[in-house]
Amino acid sequence: MTEFSADQAVWTSKLKEVYGETVELEDEQGKSSVYDIIAEFAVGDRAYAVLAGSGRAAEQEILRIVVSPDGLPELESIMDDEEWEDISELYDELTFPADSE
């Protein structure tokens, strides 16, 4: 995967348009949890969502948005370490832009 820059990213709202401000996800053990949709963006031909669980210690998660056969957006884990690192750095760049002097 190539490295992306903030000027290539586009903010989106596909998940929020379909599901509202939160999504409910089920883990491998079948436990459901509700996550707030913090941000959504697309870069290249892929889209991503930043989610946050409830609670003070909840960390943000970045997941890939894919379209199901019935046309609805779904979330999947980013399994490729390089892709996850690139997208994580891109989100940091989008939300905490470097001061341009």
Salt bridges, closest charged atoms under 4 A:
GLU21 OE1 - LYS16 NZ 3.54
GLU76 OE2 - ARG64 NH1 2.33
GLU83 OE2 - ARG46 NH1 2.97
GLU83 OE1 - ARG64 NH2 2.54
